[in-house]
Amino acid sequence: ATDYRAFFPLPDEGWKWRFDLPDHGVCFLALDASHVKDAGTTWQTNHPVTRDSIQHRWYAAEVARSDAPFVLTVNNERNASMRGYDGGAWQSLFHRCSAVITGFGYFGERAEVEGFPYFNTCLKGDGDLYPDPQSAFVTREDNFLLLTFTKNAPTMTVEIKNLRGETLDRREIKKRRR
């Protein structure tokens, strides 16, 4: 991994990062969140994500300072787990963004919580299925997300597509309210 990261460096510290595309009006915020239920055990694989953690404070500050019309959060934890973690500390922050995207699990999914979209995507969609309690769409088909931005448009589009390029699910997202 050292050689890979030397050739393809991640922004910021690597374990949490921000990537802006100002001409497209989008900001990506990446969290180091994976298997959060293992926190405090020898199985823990991520930096702490509690409400008093460095990561939570960093994320809250980045969300607040971004003036991008679309802010997308990327992580590798089950969306329902992150929403409920530490008494729901993350959900209110997530809902100040545009959408949350994860790759946790071998299936594709769009969940809707109070009108806010959470996506899960996986190129190998044949594993166990444990859908979000708020699922609006689920597939076991191999899938990816296509994010479409049009300059100065009031919406962006997220499509869950199979590997043949067929659209399985489509969701338009309005510019976020600041």
Residue frames relative to the residue before (quaternion, step in Angstrom):
aa qw qx qy qz dx dy dz
A 1.0000 0.0000 0.0000 0.0000 0.00 0.00 0.00
T 0.5804 0.6006 -0.3815 0.3961 3.59 1.08 -0.60
D 0.6756 0.4776 -0.2935 0.4789 3.60 0.89 -0.92
Y 0.6286 0.5341 -0.3336 0.4564 3.59 0.97 -0.83
R 0.7094 0.4566 -0.2649 0.4669 3.58 0.82 -0.99
A 0.5949 0.5429 -0.3736 0.4602 3.60 1.14 -0.48
F 0.7069 0.4432 -0.2524 0.4900 3.58 1.04 -0.81
F 0.7736 0.1808 -0.0800 0.6021 3.59 1.09 -0.82
P 0.0416 -0.8417 0.5376 0.0303 3.60 0.39 1.12
L 0.3995 -0.6770 0.5648 0.2512 3.53 -1.16 0.71
P 0.5457 -0.6014 0.4525 0.3684 3.59 -1.12 0.51
D 0.8206 0.2538 -0.1837 0.4780 3.53 -1.32 0.29
E 0.8075 -0.2565 0.1933 0.4948 3.60 -0.93 -0.85
G 0.5456 -0.6332 0.3968 0.3793 3.61 1.21 -0.18
W 0.7403 0.3754 -0.2392 0.5038 3.61 0.93 -0.74
K 0.7351 0.0498 -0.0981 0.6690 3.57 1.32 -0.18
W 0.1060 0.8260 -0.5435 0.1057 3.56 -0.83 0.88
R 0.2778 -0.7197 0.6193 0.1459 3.48 -1.40 0.44
F 0.0072 -0.7827 0.6217 -0.0271 3.55 -1.00 0.90
D 0.1214 -0.8177 0.5624 0.0207 3.57 -0.55 1.21
L 0.0925 -0.7241 0.6798 0.0704 3.53 -1.22 0.72
P 0.1727 -0.8537 0.4799 0.1058 3.60 0.35 1.23
D 0.6328 0.5385 -0.3469 0.4351 3.62 1.03 -0.65
H 0.7256 0.3832 -0.2238 0.5258 3.58 1.24 -0.42
G 0.4601 -0.7258 0.4165 0.2967 3.57 1.31 0.03
V 0.6098 0.5540 -0.3573 0.4399 3.58 1.08 0.63
C 0.1203 -0.7440 0.6553 0.0512 3.49 -1.23 0.76
F 0.1707 -0.7572 0.6231 0.0959 3.58 -0.95 0.94
L 0.0813 -0.7649 0.6383 0.0312 3.55 -0.95 0.94
A 0.1219 -0.8115 0.5702 0.0392 3.58 -0.65 1.11
L 0.2087 -0.7779 0.5879 0.0759 3.52 -0.96 1.02
D 0.3673 -0.6722 0.5917 0.2513 3.52 -1.25 0.51
A 0.3162 0.7323 -0.5272 0.2929 3.55 0.27 1.33
S 0.2547 0.7412 -0.5796 0.2231 3.55 -0.62 1.16
H 0.8380 -0.0335 -0.0191 0.5443 3.58 -0.76 1.06
V 0.0310 0.8566 -0.5134 0.0406 3.57 0.85 1.00
K 0.5647 0.6046 -0.3934 0.4009 3.60 1.16 -0.43
D 0.6458 0.5256 -0.3166 0.4544 3.60 1.24 -0.33
A 0.3417 0.7627 -0.4908 0.2463 3.60 1.26 0.07
G 0.8155 0.2491 -0.2020 0.4817 3.54 -0.95 0.93
T 0.6552 0.4584 -0.3191 0.5086 3.59 1.28 0.03
T 0.6512 -0.4990 0.3845 0.4232 3.57 -1.27 0.08
W 0.6167 0.5467 -0.3397 0.4532 3.60 1.29 -0.17
Q 0.4382 0.7110 -0.4611 0.3000 3.61 1.23 -0.16
T 0.1107 -0.8244 0.5547 0.0201 3.59 -0.79 1.06
N 0.7336 0.3772 -0.2245 0.5189 3.61 1.21 -0.05
H 0.5951 -0.5164 0.4596 0.4099 3.51 -1.34 0.18
P 0.6557 -0.5329 0.3476 0.4065 3.61 -1.11 0.53
V 0.1654 -0.7949 0.5804 0.0620 3.57 -1.13 0.78
T 0.3358 0.7390 -0.5190 0.2679 3.59 1.14 0.44
R 0.6780 -0.5155 0.3383 0.4002 3.58 -1.22 0.40
D 0.7192 0.3995 -0.2562 0.5074 3.63 1.14 -0.42
S 0.4568 0.7077 -0.4343 0.3190 3.61 1.25 0.17
I 0.6472 -0.4935 0.4133 0.4084 3.54 -1.30 0.36
Q 0.6656 0.5286 -0.3038 0.4304 3.56 0.93 -0.92
H 0.6597 0.5011 -0.3075 0.4681 3.60 0.92 -0.86
R 0.6599 0.4986 -0.3045 0.4725 3.59 0.94 -0.89
W 0.6299 0.5292 -0.3266 0.4654 3.59 1.01 -0.84
Y 0.6737 0.5041 -0.2940 0.4534 3.58 0.84 -0.99
A 0.6481 0.5157 -0.3194 0.4604 3.59 0.90 -0.90
A 0.6660 0.4959 -0.3031 0.4676 3.60 0.96 -0.84
E 0.6629 0.5077 -0.3076 0.4563 3.61 0.97 -0.84
V 0.6310 0.5172 -0.3297 0.4751 3.59 0.99 -0.79
A 0.6817 0.5007 -0.2864 0.4500 3.57 0.91 -0.93
R 0.7392 0.4298 -0.2470 0.4558 3.61 0.92 -0.78
S 0.5719 0.6070 -0.3951 0.3853 3.61 1.15 -0.35
D 0.1717 -0.7760 0.5981 0.1028 3.53 -0.95 0.90
A 0.3733 0.7343 -0.4824 0.2980 3.59 1.27 0.27
P 0.5202 -0.6453 0.4603 0.3178 3.60 -1.01 0.76
F 0.7749 0.1911 -0.0991 0.5943 3.57 1.18 -0.65
V 0.0209 -0.7730 0.6337 -0.0220 3.57 -0.82 1.07
L 0.0853 -0.8094 0.5810 -0.0081 3.55 -0.62 1.20
T 0.2338 -0.7702 0.5830 0.1105 3.54 -0.86 1.02
V 0.1227 -0.7821 0.6103 0.0279 3.55 -0.93 1.00
N 0.1743 0.7632 -0.6114 0.1156 3.58 -0.97 0.87
N 0.3755 -0.7198 0.5282 0.2489 3.59 -1.24 -0.08
E 0.5015 0.6033 -0.4562 0.4200 3.55 0.82 1.04
R 0.6071 -0.5352 0.4346 0.3952 3.54 -1.19 0.52
N 0.5198 -0.6856 0.4113 0.3010 3.59 -0.71 1.08
A 0.6615 0.5026 -0.3208 0.4548 3.61 0.87 -0.86
S 0.6337 0.5254 -0.3336 0.4594 3.60 1.04 -0.71
M 0.6744 0.4839 -0.3061 0.4663 3.60 0.89 -0.89
R 0.6265 0.5461 -0.3470 0.4346 3.61 0.95 -0.80
G 0.7730 0.3802 -0.1883 0.4717 3.56 0.92 -0.89
Y 0.4753 0.7074 -0.4303 0.2974 3.57 1.24 -0.26
D 0.8562 0.0581 -0.0788 0.5072 3.55 -1.10 0.81
G 0.7296 -0.4622 0.2375 0.4446 3.55 0.78 1.08
G 0.6761 -0.5136 0.2916 0.4405 3.58 1.13 0.59
A 0.2656 0.8140 -0.4835 0.1817 3.59 1.26 0.38
W 0.7039 0.4723 -0.2719 0.4556 3.60 1.05 -0.68
Q 0.5995 0.6124 -0.3791 0.3490 3.61 0.93 -0.79
S 0.6787 0.4850 -0.3207 0.4486 3.61 0.80 -0.87
L 0.6403 0.4991 -0.3274 0.4835 3.60 1.07 -0.64
F 0.6223 0.5449 -0.3420 0.4458 3.58 0.94 -0.85
H 0.7053 0.4927 -0.2709 0.4319 3.57 0.87 -0.94
R 0.5785 0.5276 -0.3867 0.4873 3.59 1.29 0.10
C 0.6250 0.5010 -0.3227 0.5043 3.57 1.34 -0.02
S 0.6338 -0.5375 0.3992 0.3874 3.57 -1.26 -0.41
A 0.7696 -0.1707 0.1508 0.5966 3.58 1.03 -0.80
V 0.2759 -0.7110 0.6157 0.1981 3.55 -1.35 0.32
I 0.1090 -0.7892 0.6040 0.0213 3.55 -0.96 0.98
T 0.0274 0.7879 -0.6140 0.0384 3.54 -0.94 0.94
G 0.2615 -0.7325 0.6030 0.1776 3.52 -1.35 0.22
F 0.3403 0.7560 -0.4805 0.2859 3.56 1.08 0.77
G 0.7889 0.2292 -0.1943 0.5361 3.57 -0.40 1.16
Y 0.4638 -0.7003 0.4906 0.2319 3.53 -1.23 0.56
F 0.6095 0.4902 -0.3881 0.4875 3.56 0.61 1.19
G 0.3970 -0.6740 0.5582 0.2767 3.54 -1.31 0.22
E 0.0606 0.8156 -0.5684 0.0895 3.56 -1.02 0.75
R 0.0695 -0.7166 0.6874 0.0955 3.48 -1.38 0.48
A 0.0823 -0.7687 0.6337 0.0260 3.53 -0.81 1.06
E 0.1968 -0.7632 0.6066 0.1041 3.56 -1.18 0.61
V 0.0104 0.7805 -0.6234 0.0451 3.56 -0.74 1.10
E 0.8236 -0.1254 0.0255 0.5525 3.55 -0.47 1.24
G 0.7225 -0.4474 0.2327 0.4730 3.57 1.02 0.85
F 0.5990 0.5591 -0.3506 0.4535 3.59 1.29 0.00
P 0.3218 -0.7962 0.4844 0.1670 3.62 -0.78 1.01
Y 0.0995 -0.7387 0.6658 0.0335 3.49 -1.17 0.88
F 0.1180 -0.8114 0.5716 0.0324 3.59 -0.81 1.03
N 0.0928 -0.7326 0.6695 0.0801 3.52 -1.27 0.61
T 0.0038 0.8069 -0.5900 0.0288 3.57 -0.92 0.88
C 0.0206 0.7982 -0.5991 0.0589 3.54 -1.15 0.68
L 0.3995 -0.7256 0.5080 0.2364 3.58 -0.85 0.92
K 0.7284 0.2897 -0.2131 0.5831 3.60 1.24 -0.15
G 0.0265 -0.8721 0.4874 -0.0348 3.53 0.14 1.30
D 0.5203 0.6657 -0.4099 0.3436 3.61 0.83 0.82
G 0.4928 0.6729 -0.4290 0.3469 3.60 1.14 0.45
D 0.7710 -0.2948 0.2620 0.5000 3.49 -1.30 -0.40
L 0.2774 -0.7523 0.5808 0.1407 3.52 -1.12 0.75
Y 0.1208 0.7618 -0.6254 0.1180 3.55 -0.67 1.13
P 0.1270 -0.8579 0.4951 0.0525 3.55 0.41 1.28
D 0.6054 -0.5270 0.4728 0.3637 3.46 -1.36 0.50
P 0.5430 -0.6196 0.4461 0.3495 3.62 -0.96 0.71
Q 0.7241 0.3976 -0.2297 0.5146 3.61 1.20 -0.50
S 0.2443 0.8133 -0.4964 0.1804 3.60 1.19 0.49
A 0.1714 -0.7574 0.6233 0.0923 3.52 -1.07 0.89
F 0.7781 0.0408 -0.0123 0.6267 3.57 1.27 -0.49
V 0.0416 0.7750 -0.6289 0.0472 3.58 -1.04 0.88
T 0.0394 0.7813 -0.6227 0.0177 3.56 -1.11 0.75
R 0.3464 -0.7066 0.5769 0.2190 3.54 -1.22 0.59
E 0.4727 0.6823 -0.4332 0.3511 3.55 1.28 -0.03
D 0.5642 -0.5501 0.4776 0.3884 3.59 -1.14 0.63
N 0.0631 0.8376 -0.5312 0.1105 3.59 -0.77 0.98
F 0.0930 -0.7503 0.6482 0.0908 3.51 -1.39 0.22
L 0.4316 -0.6722 0.5307 0.2831 3.56 -1.29 0.28
L 0.1489 -0.7357 0.6533 0.0991 3.52 -1.09 0.81
L 0.1338 -0.7804 0.6094 0.0407 3.55 -0.66 1.18
T 0.0669 -0.8095 0.5833 -0.0007 3.58 -0.72 1.09
F 0.0552 -0.7802 0.6226 -0.0242 3.52 -0.82 1.15
T 0.1095 -0.7477 0.6510 0.0715 3.56 -1.05 0.81
K 0.5435 -0.6599 0.4086 0.3197 3.54 -0.74 1.10
N 0.8654 0.0536 -0.1074 0.4864 3.54 -0.94 1.09
A 0.4258 0.6917 -0.4805 0.3308 3.61 1.20 0.31
P 0.5218 -0.6571 0.4434 0.3150 3.60 -1.10 0.58
T 0.7725 0.2425 -0.1471 0.5682 3.61 1.26 -0.22
M 0.2098 -0.6899 0.6648 0.1948 3.49 -1.43 0.19
T 0.3089 -0.7507 0.5528 0.1881 3.58 -1.23 0.33
V 0.1139 -0.7467 0.6514 0.0720 3.54 -1.10 0.81
E 0.0369 -0.7896 0.6125 -0.0087 3.55 -0.78 1.08
I 0.2562 -0.6912 0.6501 0.1843 3.52 -1.11 0.78
K 0.0369 -0.8192 0.5708 -0.0413 3.56 -0.59 1.20
N 0.4134 -0.6602 0.5531 0.2955 3.54 -1.19 0.54
L 0.6837 -0.5138 0.3273 0.4018 3.58 -1.25 0.16
R 0.5900 0.5184 -0.3794 0.4892 3.61 1.28 0.04
G 0.5499 -0.6420 0.3679 0.3874 3.57 1.33 -0.01
E 0.4716 0.6677 -0.4461 0.3644 3.59 1.26 0.16
T 0.4266 -0.6963 0.5194 0.2519 3.56 -0.99 0.85
L 0.2131 -0.7868 0.5720 0.0912 3.55 -0.75 1.13
D 0.7779 -0.0328 0.0548 0.6252 3.56 1.13 -0.71
R 0.0856 -0.7950 0.6004 0.0111 3.56 -1.09 0.75
R 0.0201 0.7933 -0.6068 0.0445 3.55 -0.97 0.89
E 0.2400 -0.7377 0.6129 0.1503 3.57 -0.88 0.97
I 0.1486 -0.7786 0.6071 0.0549 3.54 -1.06 0.85
K 0.3579 -0.7366 0.5386 0.1982 3.56 -0.83 1.03
K 0.6384 -0.4797 0.4199 0.4312 3.53 -1.29 0.39
R 0.4937 -0.6772 0.4590 0.2950 3.53 -0.99 0.79
R 0.4353 -0.6508 0.5572 0.2767 3.50 -1.28 0.53
R 0.1956 -0.7897 0.5709 0.1109 3.56 -0.86 0.90
